[in-house]
Amino acid sequence: MSKRRYVARGVPGGYRIWDNRGRRWWGNLYELCPDDLLAELNSQADPTRITALTKRYRALKR
């Protein structure tokens, strides 16, 4: 059984995305983890879909 590459982890102040392969945080801190991003992380974790979702939420944050 292989580990998922990306997982959402709770940190003080919200959630961040952890990259298991790169062993580092990936993306921004989210105060609330968006449902569709969390669903993608917990299912197939397609990197292109995750990137698109994070770009969308980053743009909304501005």
N, C-alpha and C positions, 0 to 999 in steps of 0.2 A: 504494500500500500504506500503510495507516494504522498508526500506532503503537498498541500496546495502552495502555489507560488505566492499569491497575494492573499492576505487576510486583513480584515478590519480589527483593530485592537483599541480598546478603551485606554485613554491616557487622561491625565488631569486636564480638564477643560473640554473634553470631547473625544473624538476618534481620529486615528491616523491609519494609513495603510502600510502594512509591513511586508516587505519583499523578502521571502524566505531564501530565495536563491542568491540575491545580492546582499542579504543580511543587513538591511538598512531601511529606514523610513522612506516612503515613496509618496510624493504629493504633499498636499497641504493638511493642516489641522482643520477638522470639521467640528463645529460645535454640536451639530446634530448630523448623524450619518444619514445621508439620503437613502430612501428605501430601495430605489433602483440600483444604486451603486452597491449597497450592501447585498442585495440579491445576486448581482453579478459576481461579487467576490465570493459568495458562498455557493455558487453553482459552477459554471464553466470557467470563470475568471479569464476571459479572453482579453489579452493585453490591449488590443485596439479598441475594444468596447470600453474598457476601464479608462483608457486615456481620453476617449471622447466624453465620457461622463464627467471626469475630473475637470476637463477644460470647460465644459458647460457650467459646472458649479462654481468654478473659479471666476468665470465671466459674470455670473449672477451676483457674486460676492462684492464686485466692484461697484 
